[in-house]
């Protein structure tokens, strides 16, 4: 009843075709009965995974169940579940379709292992497919962890090879690209994407400081990849404030209710700074406000390629005097920065007086 109610609501509520996918029930009769009830809701097609709820990919697919469903309904039936034992090549797709009597075939794992399974001309070497996939992932700025997962699926039994271990150890798209000797392609693509991002931001937001009441604002987004792991703009702003014998920077952050995005205002030397762009987390919002302050004041912010600064040089000297390796220094600095932020950025309870729009307010320092 719940399935019927959900599907009827979708069919009547949207203007696009609605499809449904199920696993088979303990008996053919139960499965056919369920599918016939689903058909009456007005769906455009139904996909049937030919395994029971408790069965895993290692269990054989039940083609007879899918065949019974295909013969019992008039809507198109999509056969699914044949990747391991039935579909290994492009020709196997049609064999699986005929064995089930389905209108078409849905593939997941077989396509993930080697997407060229759809080529009628035959398989491409998996190395070729991985490189082409990685190029697409870089071009569309895919998340590094998702890219790594997909590549490891393609590697399959070679995941413990030298290449597989290098891919597994990678933490960024740049490191993954290096494993496939695509460093130059990655850098060229990043430069092009950054140019496009900058152009879009300039066209939609003012690039120079603008006063919003008593707050100095700029359209700034915090891009973590642009900074070393152990360095953040907040650290630079804190260090500069200490050198100038100013009070510690204070951050006030609000959260927008409709999308739960964050915006932070930092107060330094009795002046307020804020990015006009909203961020996905409180931490990123604070970093963005720190960048606005640093750029308005003309102070280095610690970006990669920015060159030496007093903060970086000081920390390097401290590391050498303690006899630490560069890797050990980086780890300690990263842990120290996290601890410092945790100690000094505790959120304060919001009040309606602080925020007339009833947005969630958080305050912190650093």
ABEGO torsion letter per residue (X at the ends): XAAAAAAAAAAAABABBBBBBBBBBABAAAAAAAAAAAAAAGBABBBBBABBAABBAABBBBAAAAAAAAAABABBBBBBGAAAAABABAAAAAAAAAAAGBABBBBAAAAAABAAAABAAEBBBAAAAAAAAAAAAAAAGBBAAAAAAAAAAAAEAAAABAAAAAAAABABAAAAAAAAGAAAAAAAAAAAAAAAAAAAAAAABBABBBBBEABBBBBBBBBAAABBAABBAAAAAAAAAAAAGBBBBBBBBBBBAAAGBBBBBBBBGGBBBBBABBBABAAAAAAAAAAAAAAAAGBBAGBBGAEBBAAAAAAAAAAAAAGBBAAAAAAAAAAAAAAAAAAAABBBBBBAAABAAGBBBBBBBX
